[in-house]
Amino acid sequence: MREEFWDTAPHYGGKKEIWDALRAAAEEEDLSLAQTIIESAGVIVHNTDLTICYDEKGRKEKIRRPKSWKHPQPISRAELTQMREEFWDTAPHYGGKKEIWDALRAAAEEEDLSLAQTIIESAGVIVHNTDLTICYDEKGSKYELPKYVLRDPSNLIRTK
């Protein structure tokens, strides 16, 4: 079962070199050597049992807006606003911390990406996808954001 995990782990994302370092550290009995392996690979460890780790890229990369997307049918600004409000009202009920959800909302609604980046970093949000569609908190809780809260659709009905 362990072999199968290590063989498939890189397919879930991240660099193969990081996965190799994590495997070597997990299999190392000498804890000081395991720590050296982790540090030399640039792995950021959030749990001492190595269940939550990140590479340096995951902490430093600049966020961006999601790629353009299209709703199945054209929608109005009012309909989009309602979808967004419903998402933000219900999102905390699916897990994670309210403070992180609040920070994600503030960043999603911020036009200035550098300010949005500051909000994310100051809240301790770990960005998995640079478009903010998948993020984590320091305890490993996952936060998934739909594109419609991050960017207007290309077929938004524009009113004059």
C-alpha atoms as an extended CHARMM CRD file, in Angstrom:
* protein
*
       160  EXT
         1         1  MET       CA              0.0000000000        0.0000000000        0.0000000000  PROA      1               0.0000000000
         2         2  ARG       CA              2.8740000000        2.3920000000        0.7650000000  PROA      2               0.0000000000
         3         3  GLU       CA              4.4890000000        1.6910000000       -2.6020000000  PROA      3               0.0000000000
         4         4  GLU       CA              1.2160000000        2.4500000000       -4.3520000000  PROA      4               0.0000000000
         5         5  PHE       CA              0.8850000000        5.7580000000       -2.4810000000  PROA      5               0.0000000000
         6         6  TRP       CA              4.4190000000        6.9020000000       -3.3380000000  PROA      6               0.0000000000
         7         7  ASP       CA              3.9920000000        5.8260000000       -6.9650000000  PROA      7               0.0000000000
         8         8  THR       CA              0.7730000000        7.8150000000       -7.4050000000  PROA      8               0.0000000000
         9         9  ALA       CA              1.4300000000       10.8150000000       -5.1110000000  PROA      9               0.0000000000
        10        10  PRO       CA              3.1290000000       13.0280000000       -7.7480000000  PROA      10              0.0000000000
        11        11  HSD       CA             -0.0120000000       12.8170000000       -9.9000000000  PROA      11              0.0000000000
        12        12  TYR       CA             -1.8770000000       14.8820000000       -7.2920000000  PROA      12              0.0000000000
        13        13  GLY       CA              0.3640000000       17.8760000000       -7.9420000000  PROA      13              0.0000000000
        14        14  GLY       CA              3.6540000000       19.2990000000       -6.8190000000  PROA      14              0.0000000000
        15        15  LYS       CA              7.1870000000       18.5510000000       -7.9010000000  PROA      15              0.0000000000
        16        16  LYS       CA              8.5000000000       14.9990000000       -8.1250000000  PROA      16              0.0000000000
        17        17  GLU       CA             11.6630000000       16.1140000000       -6.2850000000  PROA      17              0.0000000000
        18        18  ILE       CA              9.5390000000       17.2170000000       -3.3090000000  PROA      18              0.0000000000
        19        19  TRP       CA              7.6710000000       13.9040000000       -3.2510000000  PROA      19              0.0000000000
        20        20  ASP       CA             10.9940000000       12.0420000000       -3.4440000000  PROA      20              0.0000000000
        21        21  ALA       CA             12.3380000000       14.0460000000       -0.4990000000  PROA      21              0.0000000000
        22        22  LEU       CA              9.1810000000       13.4140000000        1.5220000000  PROA      22              0.0000000000
        23        23  ARG       CA              9.4110000000        9.7080000000        0.8070000000  PROA      23              0.0000000000
        24        24  ALA       CA             13.0830000000        9.5710000000        1.7830000000  PROA      24              0.0000000000
        25        25  ALA       CA             12.3720000000       11.4840000000        5.0040000000  PROA      25              0.0000000000
        26        26  ALA       CA              9.3490000000        9.3390000000        5.8770000000  PROA      26              0.0000000000
        27        27  GLU       CA             11.3740000000        6.1610000000        5.4070000000  PROA      27              0.0000000000
        28        28  GLU       CA             14.4190000000        7.4720000000        7.3180000000  PROA      28              0.0000000000
        29        29  GLU       CA             14.7130000000        6.1870000000       10.8990000000  PROA      29              0.0000000000
        30        30  ASP       CA             17.2540000000        8.8340000000       11.9480000000  PROA      30              0.0000000000
        31        31  LEU       CA             15.1090000000       11.9060000000       12.6250000000  PROA      31              0.0000000000
        32        32  SER       CA             17.9700000000       14.3810000000       12.2860000000  PROA      32              0.0000000000
        33        33  LEU       CA             18.8050000000       12.9510000000        8.8600000000  PROA      33              0.0000000000
        34        34  ALA       CA             15.1020000000       13.0740000000        7.9120000000  PROA      34              0.0000000000
        35        35  GLN       CA             15.0310000000       16.7520000000        8.9110000000  PROA      35              0.0000000000
        36        36  THR       CA             18.1350000000       17.4460000000        6.8220000000  PROA      36              0.0000000000
        37        37  ILE       CA             16.4970000000       15.7890000000        3.8120000000  PROA      37              0.0000000000
        38        38  ILE       CA             13.3740000000       17.9260000000        4.2430000000  PROA      38              0.0000000000
        39        39  GLU       CA             15.2760000000       21.1830000000        4.7230000000  PROA      39              0.0000000000
        40        40  SER       CA             17.6050000000       20.6180000000        1.7850000000  PROA      40              0.0000000000
        41        41  ALA       CA             14.6200000000       20.0200000000       -0.5150000000  PROA      41              0.0000000000
        42        42  GLY       CA             12.9830000000       23.2970000000        0.5490000000  PROA      42              0.0000000000
        43        43  VAL       CA              9.9290000000       21.5810000000        2.0170000000  PROA      43              0.0000000000
        44        44  ILE       CA              7.8130000000       23.6240000000        4.4380000000  PROA      44              0.0000000000
        45        45  VAL       CA              6.4970000000       21.3250000000        7.1650000000  PROA      45              0.0000000000
        46        46  HSD       CA              3.2770000000       22.3310000000        8.8860000000  PROA      46              0.0000000000
        47        47  ASN       CA              2.7360000000       19.1450000000       10.8980000000  PROA      47              0.0000000000
        48        48  THR       CA              5.6910000000       17.4510000000       12.5800000000  PROA      48              0.0000000000
        49        49  ASP       CA              4.3960000000       14.0490000000       11.4430000000  PROA      49              0.0000000000
        50        50  LEU       CA              4.8060000000       15.2270000000        7.7980000000  PROA      50              0.0000000000
        51        51  THR       CA              1.0860000000       14.8520000000        7.0330000000  PROA      51              0.0000000000
        52        52  ILE       CA              0.9070000000       18.4570000000        5.7860000000  PROA      52              0.0000000000
        53        53  CYS       CA              3.8240000000       19.8720000000        3.8140000000  PROA      53              0.0000000000
        54        54  TYR       CA              4.2810000000       22.4670000000        1.1060000000  PROA      54              0.0000000000
        55        55  ASP       CA              7.0010000000       23.4090000000       -1.2820000000  PROA      55              0.0000000000
        56        56  GLU       CA              8.3750000000       26.9340000000       -1.2500000000  PROA      56              0.0000000000
        57        57  LYS       CA              6.4410000000       27.7140000000       -4.4420000000  PROA      57              0.0000000000
        58        58  GLY       CA              3.1130000000       27.1840000000       -2.7250000000  PROA      58              0.0000000000
        59        59  ARG       CA              3.8480000000       29.9960000000       -0.2800000000  PROA      59              0.0000000000
        60        60  LYS       CA              5.4750000000       32.5830000000       -2.5570000000  PROA      60              0.0000000000
        61        61  GLU       CA              3.6440000000       32.4710000000       -5.8650000000  PROA      61              0.0000000000
        62        62  LYS       CA              1.5930000000       35.5190000000       -6.8090000000  PROA      62              0.0000000000
        63        63  ILE       CA             -2.1340000000       35.0500000000       -7.0270000000  PROA      63              0.0000000000
        64        64  ARG       CA             -3.9740000000       35.7690000000      -10.2600000000  PROA      64              0.0000000000
        65        65  ARG       CA             -7.5180000000       35.9530000000      -11.5340000000  PROA      65              0.0000000000
        66        66  PRO       CA             -8.9680000000       32.6980000000      -12.9090000000  PROA      66              0.0000000000
        67        67  LYS       CA             -8.9940000000       32.2450000000      -16.6580000000  PROA      67              0.0000000000
        68        68  SER       CA            -12.0180000000       33.5540000000      -18.4860000000  PROA      68              0.0000000000
        69        69  TRP       CA            -15.0320000000       31.2980000000      -18.0820000000  PROA      69              0.0000000000
        70        70  LYS       CA            -18.5420000000       31.1300000000      -19.4940000000  PROA      70              0.0000000000
        71        71  HSD       CA            -21.7550000000       30.4260000000      -17.5690000000  PROA      71              0.0000000000
        72        72  PRO       CA            -24.0280000000       27.8170000000      -19.2520000000  PROA      72              0.0000000000
        73        73  GLN       CA            -26.4200000000       30.6300000000      -20.1460000000  PROA      73              0.0000000000
        74        74  PRO       CA            -25.9590000000       34.4070000000      -20.0930000000  PROA      74              0.0000000000
        75        75  ILE       CA            -26.6620000000       35.8050000000      -16.6050000000  PROA      75              0.0000000000
        76        76  SER       CA            -27.2700000000       39.2660000000      -15.2480000000  PROA      76              0.0000000000
        77        77  ARG       CA            -25.2150000000       41.0960000000      -12.6330000000  PROA      77              0.0000000000
        78        78  ALA       CA            -28.0820000000       40.5630000000      -10.1390000000  PROA      78              0.0000000000
        79        79  GLU       CA            -28.1000000000       36.7960000000      -10.7570000000  PROA      79              0.0000000000
        80        80  LEU       CA            -24.3160000000       36.6160000000      -10.3710000000  PROA      80              0.0000000000
        81        81  THR       CA            -24.4540000000       38.6430000000       -7.1580000000  PROA      81              0.0000000000
        82        82  GLN       CA            -27.1270000000       36.2930000000       -5.7850000000  PROA      82              0.0000000000
        83        83  MET       CA            -24.9930000000       33.2240000000       -6.6400000000  PROA      83              0.0000000000
        84        84  ARG       CA            -22.0110000000       34.8010000000       -4.8990000000  PROA      84              0.0000000000
        85        85  GLU       CA            -24.0010000000       35.7510000000       -1.7910000000  PROA      85              0.0000000000
        86        86  GLU       CA            -25.4270000000       32.2270000000       -1.5360000000  PROA      86              0.0000000000
        87        87  PHE       CA            -21.9500000000       30.7410000000       -1.7930000000  PROA      87              0.0000000000
        88        88  TRP       CA            -20.4110000000       33.0130000000        0.8620000000  PROA      88              0.0000000000
        89        89  ASP       CA            -23.3910000000       32.5110000000        3.1810000000  PROA      89              0.0000000000
        90        90  THR       CA            -23.1280000000       28.7130000000        3.0440000000  PROA      90              0.0000000000
        91        91  ALA       CA            -19.3820000000       28.1100000000        2.5750000000  PROA      91              0.0000000000
        92        92  PRO       CA            -18.4160000000       28.1680000000        6.2950000000  PROA      92              0.0000000000
        93        93  HSD       CA            -20.9110000000       25.3670000000        6.9690000000  PROA      93              0.0000000000
        94        94  TYR       CA            -18.7710000000       22.9830000000        4.9000000000  PROA      94              0.0000000000
        95        95  GLY       CA            -15.8000000000       23.2500000000        7.2560000000  PROA      95              0.0000000000
        96        96  GLY       CA            -12.7550000000       25.3460000000        7.8770000000  PROA      96              0.0000000000
        97        97  LYS       CA            -12.4580000000       28.5260000000        9.9010000000  PROA      97              0.0000000000
        98        98  LYS       CA            -14.7690000000       31.5000000000        9.5240000000  PROA      98              0.0000000000
        99        99  GLU       CA            -11.7250000000       33.8210000000        9.6250000000  PROA      99              0.0000000000
       100       100  ILE       CA            -10.2170000000       32.0760000000        6.6000000000  PROA      100             0.0000000000
       101       101  TRP       CA            -13.5190000000       32.2230000000        4.7060000000  PROA      101             0.0000000000
       102       102  ASP       CA            -13.7270000000       35.9420000000        5.5190000000  PROA      102             0.0000000000
       103       103  ALA       CA            -10.1750000000       36.5040000000        4.2540000000  PROA      103             0.0000000000
       104       104  LEU       CA            -10.8920000000       34.5290000000        1.0730000000  PROA      104             0.0000000000
       105       105  ARG       CA            -14.0170000000       36.5960000000        0.4520000000  PROA      105             0.0000000000
       106       106  ALA       CA            -12.1650000000       39.8540000000        1.0230000000  PROA      106             0.0000000000
       107       107  ALA       CA             -9.4050000000       38.7560000000       -1.3730000000  PROA      107             0.0000000000
       108       108  ALA       CA            -11.9010000000       37.5170000000       -3.9840000000  PROA      108             0.0000000000
       109       109  GLU       CA            -13.7730000000       40.8150000000       -3.9230000000  PROA      109             0.0000000000
       110       110  GLU       CA            -10.6250000000       42.9670000000       -3.9830000000  PROA      110             0.0000000000
       111       111  GLU       CA             -9.8510000000       44.4700000000       -7.4020000000  PROA      111             0.0000000000
       112       112  ASP       CA             -6.2050000000       45.1880000000       -6.5230000000  PROA      112             0.0000000000
       113       113  LEU       CA             -4.3720000000       41.8420000000       -6.7330000000  PROA      113             0.0000000000
       114       114  SER       CA             -1.4470000000       43.0320000000       -4.6080000000  PROA      114             0.0000000000
       115       115  LEU       CA             -3.8710000000       43.9380000000       -1.8100000000  PROA      115             0.0000000000
       116       116  ALA       CA             -5.6580000000       40.6070000000       -2.2670000000  PROA      116             0.0000000000
       117       117  GLN       CA             -2.2530000000       38.8890000000       -1.9580000000  PROA      117             0.0000000000
       118       118  THR       CA             -1.5850000000       40.7620000000        1.2900000000  PROA      118             0.0000000000
       119       119  ILE       CA             -4.9750000000       39.7040000000        2.6830000000  PROA      119             0.0000000000
       120       120  ILE       CA             -4.2570000000       36.0670000000        1.8300000000  PROA      120             0.0000000000
       121       121  GLU       CA             -0.7530000000       36.1050000000        3.2910000000  PROA      121             0.0000000000
       122       122  SER       CA             -1.7330000000       37.9160000000        6.4870000000  PROA      122             0.0000000000
       123       123  ALA       CA             -4.5130000000       35.3890000000        7.1350000000  PROA      123             0.0000000000
       124       124  GLY       CA             -2.0570000000       32.5010000000        6.7480000000  PROA      124             0.0000000000
       125       125  VAL       CA             -3.8960000000       31.0670000000        3.7460000000  PROA      125             0.0000000000
       126       126  ILE       CA             -1.8710000000       28.5380000000        1.7990000000  PROA      126             0.0000000000
       127       127  VAL       CA             -2.6140000000       28.9280000000       -1.9050000000  PROA      127             0.0000000000
       128       128  HSD       CA             -2.6520000000       25.6460000000       -3.8160000000  PROA      128             0.0000000000
       129       129  ASN       CA             -3.9780000000       27.0510000000       -7.1020000000  PROA      129             0.0000000000
       130       130  THR       CA             -2.7890000000       30.5710000000       -7.8330000000  PROA      130             0.0000000000
       131       131  ASP       CA             -6.2850000000       31.5320000000       -9.0220000000  PROA      131             0.0000000000
       132       132  LEU       CA             -7.5190000000       30.8630000000       -5.4250000000  PROA      132             0.0000000000
       133       133  THR       CA             -9.8370000000       28.0340000000       -6.5000000000  PROA      133             0.0000000000
       134       134  ILE       CA             -8.1040000000       25.7090000000       -3.9990000000  PROA      134             0.0000000000
       135       135  CYS       CA             -6.5360000000       26.9350000000       -0.7570000000  PROA      135             0.0000000000
       136       136  TYR       CA             -5.7140000000       25.4900000000        2.6610000000  PROA      136             0.0000000000
       137       137  ASP       CA             -5.2780000000       26.8190000000        6.1570000000  PROA      137             0.0000000000
       138       138  GLU       CA             -2.3080000000       25.9540000000        8.3880000000  PROA      138             0.0000000000
       139       139  LYS       CA             -4.2040000000       22.9720000000        9.8660000000  PROA      139             0.0000000000
       140       140  GLY       CA             -4.8240000000       21.4760000000        6.4380000000  PROA      140             0.0000000000
       141       141  SER       CA             -8.5030000000       22.3710000000        5.9920000000  PROA      141             0.0000000000
       142       142  LYS       CA             -9.3330000000       22.7190000000        2.3130000000  PROA      142             0.0000000000
       143       143  TYR       CA            -11.1970000000       25.7080000000        0.8800000000  PROA      143             0.0000000000
       144       144  GLU       CA            -12.5870000000       25.4260000000       -2.6500000000  PROA      144             0.0000000000
       145       145  LEU       CA            -13.8090000000       28.5610000000       -4.3970000000  PROA      145             0.0000000000
       146       146  PRO       CA            -15.9060000000       28.4550000000       -7.5730000000  PROA      146             0.0000000000
       147       147  LYS       CA            -14.7750000000       30.6850000000      -10.4050000000  PROA      147             0.0000000000
       148       148  TYR       CA            -17.9760000000       32.6930000000      -10.2420000000  PROA      148             0.0000000000
       149       149  VAL       CA            -16.9200000000       34.2480000000       -6.9230000000  PROA      149             0.0000000000
       150       150  LEU       CA            -13.4970000000       35.1190000000       -8.3490000000  PROA      150             0.0000000000
       151       151  ARG       CA            -14.2600000000       36.4640000000      -11.8220000000  PROA      151             0.0000000000
       152       152  ASP       CA            -17.2390000000       37.5950000000      -13.8670000000  PROA      152             0.0000000000
       153       153  PRO       CA            -18.2580000000       35.2020000000      -16.6650000000  PROA      153             0.0000000000
       154       154  SER       CA            -17.5380000000       36.1990000000      -20.2460000000  PROA      154             0.0000000000
       155       155  ASN       CA            -21.2650000000       36.0690000000      -21.0210000000  PROA      155             0.0000000000
       156       156  LEU       CA            -22.3830000000       38.4110000000      -18.2360000000  PROA      156             0.0000000000
       157       157  ILE       CA            -25.3120000000       40.4820000000      -19.4820000000  PROA      157             0.0000000000
       158       158  ARG       CA            -24.1230000000       44.0870000000      -19.5070000000  PROA      158             0.0000000000
       159       159  THR       CA            -26.7400000000       46.7160000000      -18.7880000000  PROA      159             0.0000000000
       160       160  LYS       CA            -26.4040000000       50.3700000000      -19.6940000000  PROA      160             0.0000000000
